[in-house]
């Protein structure tokens, strides 16, 4: 059975960099449907986006709107790293699930390994961060 919900908040880290929050103008453009998607950018932990995993969607509520993060639905599945995007329309990105438990959790996109292998580690506040070793 697919595991598509995590009841804790988490950050996503890749090689020491975190998935960054969108700036206000990018968020506003997505919310107003002026832009369909924005590519993920990486940065320091101070600007990291906080996620939940609900029904297979990596969700981030930045206080303005609820955004989803994932691989673009129209891209062909490949066994290689693929870009991840922010979107406000949930049906535009591929759903993810996780396997494993504790600190050995892997994120997968509908059975295919996502661009990162992730391990959940406790952080000081109410949440986790997903650390990717690539």
Secondary structure, 3 states (H helix, E strand, C coil): CCECCEEEEEEEEECCEEEECCCHHHHHHHHCCCCCCEECCEECHHHECCEEEECCEEEEECCCCEEEEECECCCCCCCCCCCCEEECCHHHECCCEEECCCCCCEEEECCEECCCCEEEEECCCCEEEEEECC
